[in-house]
Amino acid sequence: MTGSPISYPDNPPPPTLLIEPSSRRVSLQLDRLWAYRELLYFLVWRDVKVRYKQTALGILWILLQPVASMIIFTLLFGYLLAVPSGDAPYPLFAFAALLPWNYFAGSLHRAGASLVGNTNLITRVYFPRLIIPISSVLSGLADLVIAFVLLLGLMLYFGVMPTAAVWWLPAFVLLALITALGFGLWLAALNVRYRDVNHILPFLVQLWMYATPVVYGSSLIPERFRLLLALNPMTGVVEGFRWALLGRVLADARPPTALFLVSVTISLLVLLAGLIYFRHTERTFADVI
């Protein structure tokens, strides 16, 4: 028996959302990030607000870490060890490198723990899981902007004016973001299955900093070893950031083109591999976490 189809003249049926398992061939499905852009915005805003909520110093914590590190590095490496910094005052030399490094290190810590820290959200609601580590990396930009204002104040105090290459700063910040996100995706996915990542990460970041020209310049490294130093993608970020601001007073005022190109290549490869690995393991997050 057949009947006429049911019509809904005034109240059309709600749209149907069909969730299907991914095929064996990994699809990045980056278009879904745009569809959930509002969720990404709210997660970034939540991370920024929660980070310093109910703290005595509040936003001053953003400035305390780089300032304390700058003072210690200036005493140890600037005065005691006399690490060369060209004509740039060593406190400014160190602080200009600490800004992108602290952003990278903080983003790496937050992204690595982001999935485990949002267990309730992952196990109850469907959304692209990529949004969680991405929001962890983006939220750190607020800290970077505030610390950058302090850097401009230090430059004014020491009488050093930014070079014309200052317009390259957004490119180096973007490279730091890509690098942090690429490694953060690996760490976030691995941390779901192996909680050892939480214990290894602080030690790894500490070693990584000394393998990055933060307290010293790449010009201090012999020429034959600089390519090995460039394999660290944060080398191009830190040296580029320092060159864009202090280029004319550095020992080597030439743009770090080779370091930057190597860093870009490695960062993009790590990001692509991280996206593929993250999407491949994403289907097991809710079960394992």
C-alpha positions as CSV (number, residue, x, y, z in Angstrom):
1,M,0.0,0.0,0.0
2,T,1.4,3.4,-1.0
3,G,0.4,6.8,0.2
4,S,1.1,10.3,-0.7
5,P,4.4,11.7,0.7
6,I,4.2,13.7,3.9
7,S,4.7,17.4,3.3
8,Y,5.8,20.0,5.9
9,P,4.4,23.3,4.7
10,D,5.1,25.3,7.8
11,N,7.7,23.3,9.7
12,P,10.3,21.7,7.5
13,P,12.3,18.8,9.0
14,P,15.6,19.6,10.6
15,P,18.7,18.9,8.5
16,T,20.3,15.5,9.1
17,L,24.0,15.2,10.0
18,L,25.5,11.9,9.0
19,I,28.7,10.9,10.8
20,E,30.6,8.2,9.0
21,P,33.9,6.5,9.8
22,S,36.9,7.6,7.8
23,S,38.2,5.4,5.0
24,R,41.5,3.8,5.4
25,R,43.0,6.5,3.2
26,V,43.7,9.4,5.5
27,S,41.8,12.5,4.7
28,L,42.9,15.7,6.4
29,Q,39.3,17.2,6.2
30,L,40.6,20.7,6.8
31,D,37.4,22.2,5.4
32,R,35.7,21.2,8.7
33,L,37.8,23.6,10.6
34,W,36.1,26.5,8.9
35,A,32.7,25.0,9.6
36,Y,33.6,24.9,13.3
37,R,35.4,28.3,13.4
38,E,33.2,29.7,16.2
39,L,34.1,26.8,18.4
40,L,37.8,27.5,17.7
41,Y,37.3,31.1,18.6
42,F,35.6,30.3,21.9
43,L,38.3,27.7,22.8
44,V,41.1,30.3,22.2
45,W,39.3,32.9,24.3
46,R,38.7,30.3,27.0
47,D,42.4,29.4,27.2
48,V,43.4,33.0,27.4
49,K,41.0,33.8,30.2
50,V,41.5,30.7,32.2
51,R,45.3,30.9,32.1
52,Y,45.6,33.8,34.5
53,K,42.3,33.6,36.2
54,Q,42.5,34.0,40.0
55,T,46.2,34.7,40.0
56,A,47.8,37.4,42.2
57,L,49.9,38.9,39.4
58,G,47.5,38.3,36.6
59,I,48.8,39.5,33.2
60,L,52.2,40.3,34.8
61,W,53.1,36.5,34.6
62,I,53.4,37.0,30.8
63,L,56.3,39.4,31.4
64,L,57.8,37.8,34.5
65,Q,59.2,34.8,32.7
66,P,61.1,36.5,29.8
67,V,62.3,39.3,32.1
68,A,63.7,36.8,34.7
69,S,65.3,34.7,31.9
70,M,66.8,37.9,30.4
71,I,68.4,38.9,33.7
72,I,69.8,35.5,34.3
73,F,71.2,35.1,30.8
74,T,72.6,38.6,30.9
75,L,74.5,37.8,34.1
76,L,75.8,34.4,33.0
77,F,76.3,34.7,29.3
78,G,76.5,38.5,28.8
79,Y,78.9,39.4,31.6
80,L,80.6,36.3,33.0
81,L,81.1,34.4,29.7
82,A,81.0,37.5,27.5
83,V,79.1,35.9,24.7
84,P,79.4,38.3,21.7
85,S,76.3,40.2,20.6
86,G,77.7,42.7,18.2
87,D,76.9,46.2,19.0
88,A,73.5,45.2,20.5
89,P,73.2,45.3,24.3
90,Y,73.1,41.8,25.5
91,P,69.8,42.1,27.4
92,L,68.2,43.3,24.2
93,F,70.0,40.6,22.2
94,A,68.6,37.9,24.6
95,F,65.1,39.3,25.0
96,A,64.6,39.5,21.2
97,A,65.3,35.8,21.0
98,L,63.3,34.9,24.1
99,L,60.1,36.2,22.7
100,P,59.6,33.7,19.8
101,W,61.2,30.9,21.8
102,N,58.9,31.4,24.8
103,Y,55.9,31.4,22.5
104,F,57.1,28.2,20.9
105,A,57.9,26.5,24.2
106,G,54.6,27.5,25.8
107,S,52.6,26.5,22.7
108,L,54.3,23.1,22.7
109,H,53.5,22.5,26.3
110,R,49.8,23.5,25.9
111,A,49.3,21.6,22.6
112,G,50.9,18.4,24.0
113,A,48.5,18.3,27.0
114,S,45.5,19.7,25.2
115,L,43.7,16.5,24.3
116,V,44.1,15.0,27.7
117,G,43.0,18.2,29.3
118,N,39.8,18.2,27.3
119,T,38.8,14.6,28.0
120,N,35.2,15.4,28.8
121,L,34.7,17.4,25.7
122,I,36.3,14.8,23.4
123,T,34.2,11.9,24.8
124,R,30.9,13.6,24.7
125,V,30.7,15.9,21.6
126,Y,31.6,15.5,18.0
127,F,33.8,18.2,16.4
128,P,37.1,18.1,14.5
129,R,39.7,17.2,17.2
130,L,42.3,19.3,15.4
131,I,40.6,22.4,16.8
132,I,41.9,21.6,20.3
133,P,45.7,21.7,19.6
134,I,45.2,24.6,17.2
135,S,43.5,26.7,19.8
136,S,46.3,26.0,22.2
137,V,48.8,27.3,19.8
138,L,46.7,30.4,18.8
139,S,46.1,31.4,22.4
140,G,49.8,32.0,23.0
141,L,49.8,34.8,20.5
142,A,48.2,37.1,23.1
143,D,51.2,36.6,25.4
144,L,53.5,37.2,22.5
145,V,51.9,40.6,21.6
146,I,52.1,41.8,25.3
147,A,55.7,40.8,25.6
148,F,56.5,42.4,22.3
149,V,55.3,45.8,23.7
150,L,57.9,45.4,26.5
151,L,60.5,44.6,23.9
152,L,59.8,47.9,22.2
153,G,60.2,49.7,25.5
154,L,63.6,48.0,26.0
155,M,64.7,49.1,22.5
156,L,63.6,52.6,23.3
157,Y,65.6,52.5,26.6
158,F,68.8,51.3,24.9
159,G,68.4,53.7,22.0
160,V,68.1,51.0,19.3
161,M,65.6,51.6,16.5
162,P,64.0,48.7,14.5
163,T,65.4,48.1,11.1
164,A,63.4,48.3,7.9
165,A,63.2,44.5,8.0
166,V,60.7,44.8,10.9
167,W,57.9,44.1,8.3
168,W,59.2,40.5,8.1
169,L,58.3,39.9,11.8
170,P,54.8,38.5,10.9
171,A,56.5,35.9,8.6
172,F,58.7,34.7,11.5
173,V,55.8,34.6,13.9
174,L,53.9,32.5,11.4
175,L,56.8,30.2,11.0
176,A,57.0,29.8,14.8
177,L,53.2,29.0,14.9
178,I,53.6,26.4,12.1
179,T,56.6,24.8,13.9
180,A,54.7,24.7,17.2
181,L,51.6,23.3,15.7
182,G,53.5,20.6,13.7
183,F,55.3,19.3,16.7
184,G,52.3,19.9,19.0
185,L,50.1,17.6,16.9
186,W,52.6,14.8,17.3
187,L,52.9,15.3,21.0
188,A,49.1,15.7,21.5
189,A,48.4,12.5,19.7
190,L,51.2,10.6,21.4
191,N,50.2,11.9,24.8
192,V,46.7,10.3,24.5
193,R,48.3,6.8,24.4
194,Y,51.6,7.4,26.2
195,R,51.4,9.7,29.2
196,D,55.2,9.6,29.4
197,V,55.1,12.6,27.1
198,N,54.1,14.8,30.0
199,H,57.3,13.9,31.8
200,I,59.6,14.0,28.7
201,L,58.4,17.3,27.3
202,P,59.9,19.7,29.9
203,F,63.3,18.0,29.6
204,L,63.0,18.0,25.8
205,V,62.2,21.7,25.6
206,Q,65.1,22.6,27.9
207,L,67.6,20.7,25.7
208,W,65.9,22.2,22.6
209,M,66.5,25.8,23.9
210,Y,70.3,25.2,24.1
211,A,70.3,23.8,20.6
212,T,68.7,27.0,19.5
213,P,70.7,30.3,19.2
214,V,68.8,32.0,22.0
215,V,71.7,32.9,24.4
216,Y,74.2,33.0,21.5
217,G,74.1,34.0,17.9
218,S,74.5,31.6,15.0
219,S,77.6,33.6,13.9
220,L,79.3,32.0,16.9
221,I,79.0,28.6,15.3
222,P,81.7,27.6,12.8
223,E,80.5,27.8,9.2
224,R,80.8,24.0,8.6
225,F,78.3,23.3,11.5
226,R,75.7,25.9,10.7
227,L,73.7,23.6,8.4
228,L,73.4,21.2,11.2
229,L,72.1,24.1,13.4
230,A,69.7,25.0,10.7
231,L,68.0,21.6,10.9
232,N,66.5,22.9,14.1
233,P,63.5,24.8,12.6
234,M,63.5,27.3,15.5
235,T,66.9,28.5,14.5
236,G,65.5,30.3,11.5
237,V,62.7,31.8,13.6
238,V,64.9,33.1,16.4
239,E,67.7,34.4,14.1
240,G,65.1,36.0,11.8
241,F,63.2,37.6,14.7
242,R,66.5,39.0,16.0
243,W,67.7,40.2,12.6
244,A,64.4,41.9,11.8
245,L,64.6,44.0,14.9
246,L,68.4,44.5,15.6
247,G,70.0,43.8,12.2
248,R,72.1,46.9,12.0
249,V,73.7,46.4,15.4
250,L,74.4,42.6,15.2
251,A,77.7,41.1,14.5
252,D,76.3,39.6,11.3
253,A,73.7,42.0,9.8
254,R,73.0,39.8,6.8
255,P,69.5,38.3,6.5
256,P,69.5,34.6,7.6
257,T,68.1,33.5,4.2
258,A,69.6,30.0,4.3
259,L,68.5,29.4,7.9
260,F,65.0,30.6,7.1
261,L,64.5,28.5,4.0
262,V,65.7,25.3,5.8
263,S,63.5,26.1,8.8
264,V,60.5,26.7,6.5
265,T,61.0,23.4,4.7
266,I,61.4,21.3,7.9
267,S,58.5,23.0,9.6
268,L,56.1,22.4,6.7
269,L,57.2,18.7,6.5
270,V,56.7,18.3,10.2
271,L,53.3,20.0,10.0
272,L,52.2,17.8,7.1
273,A,53.4,14.6,8.8
274,G,51.8,15.7,12.1
275,L,48.4,16.3,10.4
276,I,48.5,12.9,8.8
277,Y,49.5,11.1,12.0
278,F,46.9,13.1,14.0
279,R,44.1,12.2,11.6
280,H,45.2,8.6,11.5
281,T,45.0,8.2,15.3
282,E,42.0,10.5,15.9
283,R,39.4,7.8,15.6
284,T,40.9,6.1,18.8
285,F,41.1,9.2,21.0
286,A,37.7,8.8,22.7
287,D,38.3,5.1,23.5
288,V,41.9,5.4,24.7
289,I,41.8,8.8,26.5
